[in-house]
Amino acid sequence: MTILSGWDDTIVALATPHGTGAIGVVRLSGPSALQITHKMFKGKNPEQQPGNTVHYGHMYQQQEWIDEVLITIFRKPASYTGEDVVEISGHGSPYIIGRIIEACIEAGARLAKPGEFTQRAFLNGKMDLAQAEAVADLIAANSKAAQQTALQQLRGGYAKDLQWLRDELIQFAALIELELDFSEEDVEFADRKQLWNLVSKLLQKVRSLISSFALGNAIKEGVRVAIIGKPNAGKSTLLNALLNEERAIVSDIAGTTRDTIEETLNIEGVLFRLIDTAGIREHSTDIIEKKGIERSKDNAEQADIILYLIDLLNEEDDTNAFTDWLEAFKEKTIRVYNKYHAWQQVSGVQEVHDRLYIDAKDGYGIDTLKQRIFEKVVGEKIQAEASIVTNARHLESLKRIEESLSVVQLGLEKKITGDLLTIDIRRALHYLGEITGRVEIDRDILGTIFGKFCIGK
């Protein structure tokens, strides 16, 4: 990886959230972090203190006492950024924190750009690009599954898989290029059958990572679950039952829900976004209701899971036109049969074995439904050591790697020459490097990636 030049200055930013709090932390990073702190801090000289130590003192701006603070010193390279870092912990008044940052800038620092601390950590070799992006995912994690996935990537589990791919590809390329060096002798250093098997193994791994993105994206963004069905099937009652609170208006009048209602539900650490939609019926003279029905269908098509709620008391009302429309989405649809207890009293019919029965009014079957929703998306796929792709940028690079390796595999089958094989091997290595940052990375690309971070990270 080529390290970009121009990181000879010292940056400063608030590392804790904006607003009033008990404590606010201002972070400095760069070659002059200790000297700048010394100009403002009255206490032990920071420049003479060892790393990983905390010191009490007073913070001044132009000889005016601002606050009593603690400073924490991290000396390079044993710091988050790989540079000298000082964290100033003061009282969390926005005014006081603003004065401390102003004093740092007056003493020679500059205000950090979004994500610049983590960008410096990447450029100084403290983490690869995939791990750096995992930091942003960890900060934004809104469920246990999202947190675990981000931590796994930050610990380097995903990076190990990518490193293995890179090492295998480099070994492959080395054998082929060695043959090119001895092309006049017509020598084969690499057994073509073994190479084909190696490429097959690499493709299998790449495709596994690609297929994990559906789960990874669902964990990161939340799983969209559309509740659809005929008017008065009990969709709003089901939403309330799943949330265990009265969120949606419930009425016996068909068509009460005119617009979508969206709420979140955490099931076993995974965030699900529940969407209560307007009842779908084939004929409606109400313009507003018709628009609600159109929106319901759009939400169902875009959802990760469809809960198709069927009223057991009026099951025959689910017309062919409605079920025909749902046929295209059957892989993501869970059929749920509602009003179970009332149906039992009226009909006395025995349960059908493969049906999921619930009664949204009294909560019967709701826990079973939650488990079915979870299994539909996650199942046994989340494992502590599993590599799950959550980043759309990584997905595109992995698809390019798959494409390049498929061409190499085809080339081996057609027995094309080594010089042509190396073109696609190098292309695969390039796209792999785009994920980890082990290629020449343009400043604009890095700015886009790290610009999504908060200022103090």
Order of alpha helices (4+ residues) and beta strands (2+ residues): beta-beta-alpha-beta-beta-beta-beta-alpha-beta-alpha-alpha-alpha-alpha-alpha-alpha-beta-alpha-beta-beta-alpha-beta-alpha-beta-alpha-beta-alpha-alpha-alpha-alpha
